[in-house]
Amino acid sequence: MANLRDIRNRITSINNTKQITNAMKMVAASKLRKAQLRMNATRPYARKLTEVVARLVANTSSENQLLKVPEETRRVLVVVIGSDRGLCGGFNNNLFKALERRLHETHASFLAEGRLDLVCIGKKAEDYFKKRNYSVIRSFPGLFDALNYSEAVRIMEKTADQFVDGSYDQVLLVWNEFKSVLSQIRTVRQILPVDATQLVEISGL
């Protein structure tokens, strides 16, 4: 049976842990606020950029390689964006499981015949899909530690090149769209070939 000294030591230890936890909570809240401010600041730019691209696409020849719809979809590439770290509730698993369900509903034959590949952004996406024996052709763990425009361009240029050279006939992008701290919208969108109608709908033209 614990004596009085043991009980006091436990109380002290619990209080110390509580102080550390509160400090971590304050740091996390500060980081979250900064991230939200940056994200909200970029949304008007993203909407306007989508609007500009939609107008350009509407006035571009359908012979453009990024707009050309193949006669037959033979191979599909899925770019899935997860996080690099865990301890974020169902942020990753909910997205990955939703993607799995969708792929088995809409691309079952592609999976069975080995005609669907993945590009995983974030360590959690790479770990999840490699563990389940999906064909992961490229992965980018740690990307968010030093996220920058040039790295994002490098990833998408390689993807676009593979679409143009005929390696893939369709490219899908999958991510969690932020709604609130506790809620995200699991989003799957075709990015290649570029769908002019979809861009108009997104931009609200």
N, C-alpha and C positions, 0 to 999 in steps of 0.2 A: 504494500500500500504506500502511495506517495506521501512523503512527509511535507511539512509546511514549506521548507526550503525548495523542494522540487516544484511545488505548485507555484511559488513565486517566480522561479526561473522560467517556468512555462509561460506564465503571464507576461513576463518581460520579453521573452522570445516572440510571442504572438504580437505584442504591441510593436516590436521592432519590424516584424514582417508587415504589419499593417501600414507602418510609415513608409516602408519601401514600396509597397503596392500602391499607395496613394500617390507617391512621387512618380511612379511609372505611369499611372493613369493620367496624371497631369501632363506629362511629356507626350503621351500618345494623343491626348485630346488636342494639344497644341499642334502636333504634326498633322492631325486630321483636319483641323481648321485651315491650316496653310494649304494643304492639298485641295480642299474644297474651293478655296478662294482662287487658286490657280486654274482649277478645272472650270469653274464658272466664268472666269475671265476669258477662257479660250472658246467657250461655246458660241458666242456671237461670231467669232472669226470662222469657226468650223461651219456654221450655218451659211455664212456669206460665201465661203469657199465652195461649198456644195452647190449653192445657187449659181455661182459663176461657171463651175464645171458642167452643171446641167444645161446652161445656155450654150456653152461651147459644144457639148455633145449633140444638142438638138440641131446645130448648124454644121455638123461634121459628117462627111461621107460615111455611109455604113461599111465602106470597104476598109476603113481604118482597122488595123489588126486587133486593137483592144476592144473594138465594138463588134467584130464579126462573130456571129453565132455559128458554131460548127454544125454541120449536118447531123452529126451523131456525137453523143457524149460518151467517150470511151474511157477516159481517166479523169478522176476528180482529185483536187488538192484542197485540204481543209487547213486553214491557219487558225489555231486556237490560242487564245491569250488567257493565261492564268497568272497567279502570283508566284513569287520566289520563296515566300515563307508561309508557314501554316498559322495556326492559332487565330484564324479569322472566321470561325463558325463554318457555315456551309458555303462560303463564297466560292471556293474551288469545286468541291464535290457536287454541289447542286448544278453548276454549269456543265461539268464533265458528264454527269449522268444524263442530263437533258440532251446533250449532244449525242451521246451513245444511243439513247432511245430514238432520236430523230434519224440517225444514220441507219439504224436497223429497220426503221419504218420506210425510209425513202431511198436508201442506197444499199440495201441488203445484198444485191447481186454484185455490186462493186466490191464490197467487203469480202464476200465469199470467193471472188475471182482475183483478189489482190490488185484491184484497179483503183484503190483509194489510198492516198498517202496523207500524212499529217506533217505540218510544221508547228512545233510547239514553242511558244514564247512564255518563259517563266519556268522555274524548276519544277513546280507542282504539276504543271501540264505534262512536262516530259516524263516525270516519274509515274504519273497515273496511266498514261497511254502506253508507255513501254512495258510496264508491268502487265498490261492486258494484251500484249502482243500485237498492238496496232503497228502499222508501217510508219514509223517516224523517220522522215528523211533528213530533217534539220531540226535543231533545237537551240534555243538561246536562253540558257539559264543566266541569271544575274543581270539581265538587260536593264531592269529597273533601278539597279544601283547607280547607274550613270546614264540615264535615259537622255538621248539627244536625237535631233532631227536626222542627222547624217546616218546614224545607225538604222533608224526606221526606214529610210530611203534605201539603204543597202539591202535590207530584208525584202522589201517589196519589189525592188528592181530585179532581183533574182527570180522572184515569183512571176513577175510580168514576162521576163525572158522565157521562162519555161512554158508560159501560156502561148506566147507568140511563136515559139519553135514547135508547137504541137505536142509537147510532152503532156500537157493537161488541157482539157476542153472546158473545164469549169473550175473556178476558185471560189471557195466560201471563206468568210471571215466570221469567227465566233468569239464573243466576248460578253462580259457583264457590263451593261450600261447602268451607270450610277443613277439611282432614284433617291435614296436616303441612306443613312448609315446602316440601317438594318434591312434595306431592300434594294435589290438590283434587278434589272430587266435582262433576262438571258436572251441575247440577240444573235441570230444567224442571218448573215446577209451575203448575197452573191456580189463579189466585186469584179470578177472577170468571167465572161465578157461583160463590159460595162453596160448596165441596163438603164437607158435614158429615162424610161417611164418611172423606174424606181427612184432615180435621182430627183426627178421633178416632184414626186410625192414627198420625199424627205425634205427638200428645200422649201416646199410650200408654194411653188410657183403657180 
